[in-house]
């Protein structure tokens, strides 16, 4: 794919061999843009050194952030603050876009829903 081609994120997720296996579809500065397919199964608690943006393209993400439920619906984005424990609860289905970096959190970063 050339830098001038658009990526159909729904097709990219459908083409993945397994649910919850992500594919990097682009890079913006130090941020990676990944797409994956959710299949209803949960994902254990994790935390990252930098904030992570979770954008639901279609379906529903049953997110748990720092022990509290945070439902994220199609068309919504949630930014998990750096160092915050989060997990995916059972029932999450659809297409998820993740924007992540390896760097430290930027000052003033807020979670958005």
N, C-alpha and C positions, 0 to 999 in steps of 0.2 A: 504494500500500500504506500502511495506517495504522500508527502505532507499535505497535499491538496485534496486528498480523498476524505470523505466523511465516513464515519464508522456507525453502522446501525447497531446500537447497544443491545437491543432485543435479540437480533440475530447472533451477535457475538456470544451472548449468554446461552442461547439455545444450542450453539455449536460446541459448548464445553462438554467434555466427556463425563464429568461428574458434578453433582450439586456441591456447592461450597468450595469448588476449586475455581480460583479467580484467574482472570486473564488481564494483563496490563494492556490497555488500549491507547494510552497516551501518557506523556510526561509534560508537566508545566513547571518550569524551574526545578525545584527539588521535589515537587509533588507528583506522585503517580496516580493515574486514574485507572481504576480496575472495575471490572464488571463480573458478576457471578449470579448464579441461579440458586434460589432458596427452595428447599424441598419439603419443608414442614418439620424437619428434625432440628433439635436444639444444638447450640454451640456453647461449649463451656465458657466460664468466666475468663476474660483476658483483660489486659491493660497495656497501654502503649506510652512511650516517652513523649509523644507528640499528639496533638489533637487529631481526630479522625472524623471526616464527614461521611455520613451514610445517607444516600439518596435513593428512595424507593421509586423505581420507574413504574412498575406495576405490581399489584399484589399488596402484601401487608408484612411489615416487620414487627414482630412482638419482641421488642428490645427490653432489657432490664438494665438500668443504669444505677450503680451504687445501691443495689437492692430494691429499687422501685421500678414498677412497670412504666415503660414509655412506648406507647403504640405509635408507629410511624406508618402512615398510609401512602398510597400512590400519589406522587407529586410532592411529597414532603421530604425535607432533609432534617437530619439531627446531627449536630456536631458534638461528639463525645470529647470532653476536656481531657487533656493530657493526664495520665496517671489514674484515671477513673476506671474502676472495675465495671465491666459491662459483659452481658451475655445475651444470647438469642434464645428465647423461650420456644417451646414446641408450637407449631402452627404457622410459622413464618413461611410464606410462599411468594414467589414472583421473582422479579429482577432487581438486583441491588447494585448500585454504583458506589464504590468506596474511593475517597480521595485521601491519601495518606502521604506522610513524609517520614524520614528517619530522624529529622532534626528536632531540637527542643521546641516547646510550645512558644508561640509568639506572644508578646505582651498584649494583654487586653483581649485575648481570644475568649469568646463567649459561646455557649451552646445555643443553637437555634433550632426551633421546631416550627 
